Amino acid sequence: MTVAEGELTVAMAELVVTERAEKQIVGERLRNAMAELNAARDELSQLMR
């Protein structure tokens, strides 16, 4: 999960936000993926307690 989170972070940082709809869609999907990854990490953390 840490590797995936790092890859998403790098991809989001490299994505230059412009007015082009394609980049905005990609950016939104990357943000959603990061949110899901963070939620999964939180759930795993709670299960391991």
C-alpha positions as CSV (number, residue, x, y, z in Angstrom):
1,M,0.0,0.0,0.0
2,T,2.9,2.4,0.7
3,V,4.3,1.9,-2.7
4,A,0.9,2.5,-4.4
5,E,0.4,5.6,-2.3
6,G,3.9,6.9,-3.3
7,E,3.2,6.2,-7.0
8,L,-0.1,8.0,-6.8
9,T,1.5,11.0,-5.1
10,V,4.2,11.2,-7.7
11,A,1.6,10.9,-10.5
12,M,-0.5,13.7,-9.0
13,A,2.5,15.9,-8.6
14,E,3.5,15.5,-12.2
15,L,0.0,16.1,-13.5
16,V,-0.1,19.8,-14.7
17,V,-3.7,21.0,-14.2
18,T,-4.8,23.0,-17.2
19,E,-8.2,23.7,-18.7
20,R,-8.1,20.5,-20.7
21,A,-10.9,18.2,-19.6
22,E,-8.8,15.1,-20.1
23,K,-6.2,16.2,-17.5
24,Q,-8.9,17.2,-15.1
25,I,-10.6,13.8,-15.4
26,V,-7.3,12.1,-14.8
27,G,-6.5,14.3,-11.8
28,E,-9.9,13.5,-10.3
29,R,-9.4,9.8,-10.8
30,L,-6.0,10.0,-9.1
31,R,-7.5,11.9,-6.2
32,N,-10.2,9.3,-5.8
33,A,-7.7,6.5,-6.0
34,M,-5.7,8.1,-3.2
35,A,-8.7,8.6,-1.1
36,E,-9.7,5.0,-1.5
37,L,-6.1,3.9,-0.7
38,N,-6.1,6.0,2.5
39,A,-9.5,4.6,3.5
40,A,-8.2,1.0,3.0
41,R,-5.1,1.8,5.0
42,D,-7.3,3.1,7.9
43,E,-9.5,0.1,7.8
44,L,-6.5,-2.3,7.9
45,S,-5.0,-0.4,10.8
46,Q,-8.3,-0.8,12.7
47,L,-8.5,-4.5,12.0
48,M,-4.9,-5.0,13.2
49,R,-5.7,-3.5,16.6
